[in-house]
Amino acid sequence: MDDLVALRDKVAISCNILAIEGHWDNILGHVSARVPGENAMLMKPHSYGFEEIRPYHIIKVDFDGNKIEGDYERHSEVFIHTEIYKARPDVNCVIHSHPPYATAFGSLRQPLRPVSHEGSIFHDGLPLFDYTTVLIRTAELGVKVAEKLEGARAVLMKNHGTTVVAESVETATLYAIFLEKACRIQLLASASGNPSWSSDEEAREKYDQIYTPHRLGSMWDYFVRRAKRLAID
């Protein structure tokens, strides 16, 4: 039970962090975390913005998309989460949001380059889901998203937003923030001229240098402190 309380707290603070870091889109967007040992997840509910979420808002949903615990409404795009968890046992957190720069970048059909440090996180590839631009409201469409994601850390969704995954809430949250920054910097550089970027070899080296578990832990702690400092109740 204590582990679930801690996981619920992480999902809630992830939502608050994302609100501050440019992923706010009124009540849209959602974060989920796999419940260890169950075919279920904890998830942000519908009808509330990222910045409003507190642990008591978090609902529990099974991998068929049925709400099994909680007082709040389930998001209709729950199937992004359920089908990724089914396809990727290594994934313990899924974040779907509509950050402006990554959404704009996804409309261009351009590869993301390691123009910035953050771009090196996605040096192995950042797929584009372009099967449809409508909401992912069926398990069949959720399967399509999971297939396009395959083994990557994130997928751009054409004219829709992004979906980011990782082995933990902490890492997925950071990757979502850093994907938005990488897209922003590449858009800025491209608008100003012909940008350079790190080679594949250097991008891999930079990723190994910067995004170690210890550094990611420190980065997460920083964003938690920042969210709590800026919180408005």
N, C-alpha and C positions, 0 to 999 in steps of 0.2 A: 504494500500500500504506500509506504514512504517513497518508493521508487516512482510510482505513478504520480504522486504529489509533486515530486521534483521535476518529472517530465512535463507535467501540466504547467508548472512555473516556467520552464524553458520555452515552451511553445508560446506562452503569453508574452514573455519578454522579447522573444524573436519578433513577434508582431509589432511591438512597440519600437524596437530598433529599426525595423524596415520602414515604419512610418516616418521616422526622423531622417532616414537615409535615402529618401526619394522614391519609395515604392508606394506611397499613399495614392489611392484612387477611390475616394469616398468609401463605400462599404465593400468594394471589390477586392479580390485577392485572398489567398488562404495559405496557411502553414499547417502541416501535419507531421506527426511523429509516430513511428511504428511502436505498438505496445509489445515489449519483449515477450516471446512465448505465446502470443495470440495472433489470430488472423484479424487484427483490429488496429485502429489508430486513434490517437487523440488529434483533434482538429479545431481550428478556428471556426466559429459559426458564421452564418449569414447575418446580414442586417447591421453589422457593426464594423467600423473602420479599424484599421490596424492599431491606431493610437488609443482606441477605447478598450482594447482587450485586456482583461484581467483573468487570473487563473480560473475563477468561477464561471467564466463564459465558455470554457473549453468543453467540447462535446466528445463523446466516444462513438466511433463508427466502425462497423465491420467491413470486411473486404468485398462484400456484395453491395456496399453503399448504404446499408441500413443504419440509422442512428440507434444506438443501444443504451446510451446514457447521456444525460444532460438536458437542460431546460430550453435550449435555443435551437434555431432552425439550421438544418444542414445545407451547405452550399450545393448548388446543382451540378457544379463541375467536380464533384467528389471523385469521379471516375478517372481523372488525371492521376490522382493519388493511389486509388485502389489498384489500378492496372500496372502502375510502375512498381508498387510493392510486390505484386505477384511475379513480375518479370525480373526484378532485381533484388535478390535476397541480401545483397550487400548494402542496400539503401535503407536508412532508418529515418530519413527526413525528406520531405518533398515540399518545395515552396513554389507556388504559382502567383505571379504578380504582373503588373503592367507598368514597369518603370519607363519613363518617357524616352530616354536615350536608347535603351536596348530595343524598345518597341519600334522606334524610328529606324534603328540600324537593321532590324530584322526585315524591314520592308524593302531594303536595297539589294538583297541577295548577294551580299559581299562576304567573303570570309573574314572572320575576326583575326587580326594580326597581333602579335605581341609588341604593339607600339609602346605600351606601358608595362610596368611590372605585373599589373593585374591581368593583362592579356596572356601572360605566360601560364596562368592557371588552365587555360583552355587551348594550349598549344597542340594537344592531341586531336583537336577538332571540336567544332561547335555546330552540330547539325541544325538544319532549318526544317521545321514542321510546316509544310505548305499543302497538306492534303485538304484542309479546309481552314477558314478563318472564323467559323462560328464557334459558339461555346461548346465545350466538351461535356455534353449532357448524357451520353450513353456509354456503356461499357465498351461497345465496339469502337467508338472514337478514342476512348482511353487506351485501348490496345494499340491503335495507330500511333498515338503519341509515344507510348512505351517502345514501340518498334523503332521509331525514328530516333529516340534518345539512345537506344541500344546501350553501349557501355560508357557513354560520355558523362561529363559532370553537369551538363545543362543542355537545353535545347531552346533555340529561338522559335517562337510561334508567330508566323507571318501575320502582320496586322492584328496582333492579339497580345503579345507579351512574352514572358519567359517562364520556363520551368527549370528549377535548379534542384539537384539532389546531392546527398552526401551520407556518410555513415553516421552523422550526428546532427542534432539541431544546430549546435554551435558552428560547425563547418559549413553546413548548407546556408546558414544565414550570412556568414562571411562571404561565401562564394556568390551569393545573390547580390550583395553590396558591390563586390569587386567586379562582377560582370557588367553591372550598370556603369561603373567607372571606366572600365576598359572600352565599352562602346562609346561613352561620352568623349574620351580622349581621342579615339580613332576618328570620330566624326569631326571633332575640332581640328585635328591635324589634316584631315582630308579636305576640309573646307578652306584651309589656308595654303594648300599646295600638295606636293607628292611626299607623303611621310615615309620615313624609314622605319624598320622594325628589326627586332632581334632575330638572329638565325634560329632554326629549330634546335640546334645544339645548345646555344646560349639560353634559349627560352626554357629548355629542360633544366639547365643548370640554375637559372634564376629561380625557377619554381622550387627546386630542392634547397636552395639557399634561404629563401624568404618564407615559404609556406610550410615550415616544419610543424609538427604537433605542438611543440613548446611555444613557438611564435603565434600559432593560431589560437592557442589557449590565452595568451596575453592579449591578443587582438580582441577576442571575445570579451574578456574581462573589461577592456577599455570601452567597448560599445555598450556593455551593460551599465557601467558607471555613467556613461554619457546619457543613456536613455533615462536612467533614474534621476539624473541631475536636471534634465530638461522636461521631465514628466509634469503634466498639468492635470490634476484631478478635478 
